């Protein structure tokens, strides 16, 4: 479905976008409470592949008092769930004859429900169109291996992560054009970033050391003077503490750097010393480089979408602690308030230690801290993974609605702008709908 820019600009106002206005203007419900946004992360299988299945799904959202659906449109394996004209080779086979996005937008807007399209940004798979056509765009380890060679628990990791930094590369030749296509082709209310980071769940300190990054990491921090001399100069010690002499900016790369192999270069970047005799602190620049690459992409996506339609909202699923995720994943999302309209931290129970009550206590605390980290500049919806709540019950122990109610109440205690729920591919499990009809009732 093609629409004009004028038609896109007249799309219904975003429920998630309204959260920002409500936060600023202090809008209240008749009962005197600040109005809360209710959203769900949904998979393409939830909506199905017929007009009737989409309509039924939207009707269920309406009964559960959901204001916005965040629908997966690009899977971690690279499959697309919309009728892409620019990347038809990546469309999921089940969706080549059915435009799920067009139908969801129509049905959702008819019911006053916002439609935000969820993209798994940087992962692909060995069989994805992007990797098959452009294998050089993939992230590499110090050994020159792909991320799908990493072990994860008792199985092999199955995702191939693409390098966010390369230009030209995956980011500017594949991902950003997809985002532009969605913004210009559908009357959507938002685009949602997920996996907007490096491959931290398998090997946080091992990616990316592709040829491009091995050239750019030293250049990013000016670890090497391109104008010579081509040798590491001795630092003149003019202050008692060695590290206090950093500002002379010595060349920090050893002689013969260009002849080092990938493993040797990676080892120096991760374990080297910026000043001879100083601590092994070179890896700071590796972390900072990755943070800047992800932030650059977030900014570029914002700029491109807002040029097409400034009313489209940009949101992001992020790990719970932006300071730590900056170090391990390159995802320092507390710096993104200029380019993200709504934050959705994944405050999943599996991301915390301890029993259920400890999780509830920490859920309130982390939500409050997240609001502090973003300085209340943009709306924040606390993310809860429903399946994660029932660790004690196991597979056959049932799904007591009370647990979900208690988790939502724990997040609410910190006064976020909304709640967003995830149910691992099937929103019909665990009597979720019945519970939400009660918990989210106005």
C-alpha positions in Angstrom: 0.0 0.0 0.0 1.6 3.2 -1.2 0.7 6.5 0.5 1.7 10.1 -0.1 3.7 12.1 2.5 0.6 14.2 3.2 -1.5 11.0 3.8 1.2 9.6 6.1 1.3 12.9 8.1 -2.4 12.7 8.7 -2.2 9.2 10.2 -3.9 8.8 13.6 -1.9 10.3 16.5 0.4 7.8 18.1 -0.7 6.4 21.5 3.0 6.1 22.4 3.7 9.6 21.2 0.8 10.8 23.3 2.6 9.4 26.3 5.2 12.2 25.9 2.5 14.8 25.7 0.8 13.3 28.7 4.0 13.3 30.7 4.7 16.9 29.8 1.1 18.2 30.4 0.3 15.9 33.3 -2.9 14.5 31.6 -5.0 12.6 34.0 -7.8 10.0 33.8 -11.1 10.8 35.4 -9.9 9.0 38.6 -7.0 11.5 38.9 -4.3 9.1 37.8 -1.8 9.8 35.0 -2.9 7.9 31.9 -0.8 4.8 31.2 0.1 3.4 27.8 -0.5 -0.3 27.3 1.5 -2.0 24.5 2.4 -5.5 23.4 5.3 -6.9 21.4 3.7 -9.3 18.9 5.0 -11.8 16.4 3.8 -12.2 12.8 2.2 -15.6 13.8 0.0 -13.8 16.3 -1.6 -11.8 13.4 -1.7 -14.8 11.0 -1.8 -14.6 7.2 -5.5 -13.8 6.4 -7.7 -10.8 6.7 -9.9 -12.6 9.2 -7.0 -13.7 11.4 -5.6 -10.1 11.6 -9.1 -8.7 12.3 -9.6 -11.3 15.1 -6.1 -10.4 16.6 -6.9 -6.7 16.6 -10.3 -7.4 18.2 -8.5 -9.2 21.0 -6.1 -6.4 21.5 -9.0 -4.0 21.8 -10.8 -6.2 24.4 -7.5 -6.3 26.4 -7.3 -2.5 26.5 -4.1 -2.4 24.4 -3.3 1.0 22.9 -0.4 0.0 20.7 0.9 -3.2 19.1 4.6 -3.5 18.3 4.6 -6.0 15.5 7.6 -7.9 14.4 8.4 -7.0 10.7 12.0 -8.1 10.4 13.0 -11.4 12.2 16.4 -12.2 13.6 16.9 -14.6 10.7 16.5 -11.7 8.3 13.0 -12.6 7.1 10.7 -9.7 6.3 6.9 -9.7 6.9 5.9 -6.9 4.6 5.7 -6.5 0.9 9.1 -5.0 0.3 9.8 -3.6 -3.2 13.4 -2.9 -2.4 14.2 -6.3 -0.8 11.8 -8.8 -2.3 14.3 -11.6 -1.9 14.1 -11.3 1.9 10.3 -11.6 2.2 9.2 -14.6 4.3 7.6 -17.2 2.0 4.4 -17.2 4.1 4.0 -13.5 3.5 4.7 -13.2 -0.2 1.0 -13.4 -1.0 -0.4 -11.6 2.0 0.6 -8.1 3.2 0.3 -8.5 6.9 1.4 -4.9 7.6 -1.1 -3.2 5.3 -3.9 -5.3 6.9 -2.8 -4.7 10.4 -2.5 -0.9 9.9 -6.1 -0.8 8.5 -7.6 -3.0 11.1 -5.7 -1.4 14.0 -6.5 2.1 13.0 -10.2 1.2 12.7 -10.1 0.2 16.3 -7.9 3.1 17.5 -4.9 0.9 18.0 -1.4 2.1 17.0 0.8 0.0 14.8 4.5 0.1 15.4 6.8 -2.1 13.3 9.5 -4.0 15.2 12.8 -4.6 13.5 15.5 -7.0 14.7 18.2 -4.6 13.5 21.6 -6.3 13.2 21.2 -10.1 13.3 20.7 -12.2 10.2 21.2 -15.9 9.5 23.4 -18.0 7.3 20.6 -18.4 4.8 19.4 -14.8 4.8 19.4 -12.8 1.7 21.7 -10.1 3.2 24.4 -12.6 4.2 24.2 -14.6 1.1 24.6 -11.6 -1.1 27.1 -9.7 1.1 29.1 -12.0 3.4 31.7 -9.2 3.8 29.2 -7.2 5.8 29.3 -9.7 8.8 31.1 -9.1 12.1 34.3 -11.0 12.6 36.0 -12.2 15.7 39.8 -11.8 16.3 40.2 -15.2 14.6 38.2 -14.0 11.6 35.1 -16.2 12.5 31.4 -15.4 12.3 29.2 -15.0 15.3 27.4 -18.2 14.5 30.5 -20.2 15.4 30.1 -19.1 19.1 28.8 -21.6 21.7 25.7 -20.6 23.7 24.8 -22.8 26.6 24.5 -26.4 25.2 24.0 -25.4 21.5 25.6 -23.5 18.7 24.7 -19.8 18.4 22.7 -19.5 15.2 22.7 -15.8 14.4 25.1 -14.0 12.1 25.5 -10.4 13.3 26.2 -7.8 10.7 28.7 -5.0 11.3 27.1 -1.7 12.3 30.1 0.3 11.5 31.0 -0.5 7.9 30.2 2.2 5.3 29.3 1.2 2.7 27.8 -1.9 4.4 24.8 -3.4 6.0 23.7 -0.3 7.9 23.5 2.1 5.0 22.9 -0.3 2.2 20.3 -2.6 3.8 18.9 -1.6 7.2 18.4 2.1 6.7 16.8 1.7 3.3 14.4 -0.8 4.8 13.4 1.7 7.5 12.9 4.4 4.9 10.7 2.1 2.8 8.5 1.3 5.8 8.2 5.0 6.7 7.2 6.0 3.2 5.0 3.0 2.2 2.7 2.5 5.1 0.6 4.7 7.4 2.4 3.3 10.5 2.7 5.0 13.8 6.2 4.0 14.7 9.3 2.0 14.0 10.8 0.0 16.8 14.5 -1.0 17.2 15.4 -4.3 18.7 18.8 -6.0 18.7 20.2 -2.4 18.3 23.6 -3.4 19.7 26.5 -5.7 19.3 26.5 -9.5 19.9 26.8 -9.3 23.6 24.9 -12.5 24.6 27.5 -14.8 23.0 30.8 -13.0 23.1 30.8 -9.3 24.3 34.5 -8.6 23.8 35.1 -10.5 20.5 33.3 -8.4 17.9 33.8 -6.6 15.6 37.3 -7.1 14.2 36.5 -7.0 10.5 39.0 -5.3 8.2 37.0 -2.1 8.3 36.9 -1.9 12.1 40.5 -2.8 12.5 41.3 0.4 10.5 38.6 2.5 12.1 39.1 1.7 15.8 42.6 3.3 16.0 41.4 6.2 13.8 38.3 6.8 15.9 40.4 7.6 19.0 43.4 8.9 17.1 45.7 6.2 18.4 48.0 6.7 15.4 49.2 9.8 13.6 48.7 9.4 9.9 51.3 12.1 9.2 54.2 10.3 10.8 56.7 9.6 12.1 55.9 5.9 11.7 57.1 4.8 15.1 55.9 4.9 18.6 57.4 8.0 20.3 58.5 8.0 23.9 56.2 9.9 26.2 57.9 12.8 27.9 57.1 12.5 31.6 56.4 16.0 32.9 53.9 15.0 35.6 54.5 12.5 38.5 51.5 10.3 37.6 52.2 8.5 34.3 48.6 8.6 33.1 48.5 12.4 33.6 50.8 12.7 30.6 48.3 11.5 28.1 47.5 14.9 26.6 50.7 15.0 24.5 48.9 12.4 22.3 51.7 10.0 21.5 51.3 7.5 18.7 49.9 4.5 20.6 50.4 1.8 17.9 53.6 -0.1 17.7 56.0 -0.1 14.8 55.0 -2.6 12.1 51.3 -2.4 13.0 50.2 -2.8 9.4 52.0 -6.1 9.3 50.2 -7.5 12.3 47.6 -10.2 11.6 44.0 -9.9 12.8 44.5 -11.8 16.0 47.6 -9.6 16.9 45.7 -6.4 16.2 42.7 -7.4 18.2 44.9 -8.5 21.1 46.6 -5.1 21.2 43.2 -3.2 21.0 41.8 -5.3 23.9 44.9 -5.7 26.1 47.4 -3.1 25.0 48.6 -0.1 27.0 48.0 3.5 25.8 51.1 4.6 27.6 54.3 2.4 27.9 54.5 1.2 31.5 50.8 2.2 32.2 47.8 -0.1 32.8 46.3 -2.3 30.1 43.7 0.3 29.2 43.5 0.2 25.4 40.2 -1.6 25.4 38.4 1.5 26.6 38.6 2.8 23.0 37.2 -0.4 21.7 34.1 0.0 23.9 33.8 3.7 23.1 34.0 3.0 19.3 31.1 0.5 19.5 28.9 2.8 21.5 29.5 5.5 18.9 28.6 3.1 16.0 25.3 2.1 17.5 24.4 5.7 18.5 25.3 6.9 15.0 22.8 4.3 13.5 20.0 5.4 15.9 20.6 9.0 14.9 20.6 8.2 11.2 17.4 6.2 11.5 15.7 9.1 13.3 16.9 11.6 10.7 15.7 9.6 7.8 12.3 8.7 9.3 11.5 12.2 10.4 12.4 13.6 7.0 9.7 11.3 5.5 7.1 11.8 8.2 7.9 13.6 11.5 4.9 12.1 13.2 6.3 8.5 13.0 7.6 7.5 16.4 11.0 5.8 17.0 11.1 3.4 19.9 13.7 0.9 21.2 13.8 -2.3 23.2 16.8 -2.0 25.3 18.6 -3.8 28.1 17.8 -2.8 31.6 21.0 -0.9 32.5 22.4 1.6 29.8 25.7 2.0 31.6 26.5 -1.7 31.7 24.9 -2.4 28.3 27.2 0.3 26.9 30.2 -1.6 28.0 29.0 -5.1 27.0 26.8 -4.4 24.0 27.6 -0.9 22.7 24.1 0.0 23.7 24.4 3.2 25.9 20.7 4.1 25.4 20.7 6.8 28.0 22.4 9.0 25.4 19.6 8.5 22.8 17.0 10.8 24.1 17.4 13.1 21.1 16.6 10.3 18.7 14.2 7.9 20.5 10.6 8.9 21.2 9.8 6.0 23.6 12.1 3.7 25.5 11.0 0.1 26.2 13.6 -1.5 28.6 13.4 -5.3 28.7 13.0 -5.7 32.4 12.6 -9.5 32.1 12.9 -11.7 35.1 15.6 -13.8 33.4 17.7 -10.6 33.4 17.7 -10.6 37.2 19.0 -12.9 40.0 16.9 -14.2 42.9 13.4 -15.4 43.6 10.1 -13.9 42.4 9.8 -11.4 45.2 13.4 -10.3 44.7 12.5 -9.7 41.0 9.5 -7.6 42.0 11.6 -5.5 44.3 14.3 -5.0 41.7 11.7 -4.4 39.0 10.5 -1.3 40.9 14.0 -0.1 41.6 15.3 -0.6 38.0 12.3 1.2 36.5 12.9 4.1 38.8 16.6 4.2 37.8 15.7 4.0 34.1 13.6 7.1 34.5 16.6 8.8 36.1 19.0 7.6 33.4 16.8 9.2 30.7 16.2 12.3 32.9 12.5 11.9 32.2 13.1 13.5 28.8 11.2 10.8 26.9 8.4 8.4 27.8 9.4 5.0 29.1 7.3 1.8 29.0 8.5 -0.9 31.4 8.9 -4.2 29.4 7.7 -7.5 31.1 8.2 -11.0 29.6 5.2 -12.9 30.7 6.6 -16.4 30.1 9.6 -15.5 32.2 7.4 -15.0 35.3 6.6 -18.7 35.8 10.0 -20.2 36.6 8.7 -22.0 39.7 5.7 -23.4 38.0 7.6 -25.1 35.1 6.1 -26.3 31.9 3.1 -28.0 33.5 2.5 -25.9 36.6 0.0 -23.5 35.1 0.2 -19.7 34.7 -1.4 -18.0 37.7 -2.7 -14.6 36.6 -1.7 -13.2 40.0 2.0 -13.3 39.1 1.5 -11.1 36.0 -0.6 -8.7 38.0 2.1 -8.4 40.7 4.8 -7.8 38.1 2.8 -5.0 36.4 2.1 -3.5 39.8 5.8 -3.6 40.7 6.7 -1.7 37.5 3.8 0.7 38.1 5.2 1.6 41.5 8.0 3.5 39.8 5.5 5.5 37.7 6.7 4.8 34.2 4.6 6.1 31.3 3.4 2.7 30.3 3.7 -1.1 30.3 4.7 -3.2 27.3 4.3 -7.0 27.4 6.1 -9.8 25.5 4.9 -13.4 25.4 7.5 -15.3 23.3 5.7 -15.7 20.0 2.2 -16.4 21.2 0.0 -13.9 23.0 -2.7 -16.6 23.5 -0.7 -18.4 26.1 -1.1 -18.3 29.9 -4.6 -16.9 29.9 -2.9 -13.6 29.1 -5.9 -11.9 27.4 -8.3 -12.6 30.3 -5.8 -11.3 32.7 -5.1 -8.1 30.7 -8.9 -7.4 30.3 -8.9 -7.2 34.1 -5.5 -5.5 34.8 -5.7 -2.9 32.1 -9.4 -2.1 32.5 -10.0 1.7 32.6 
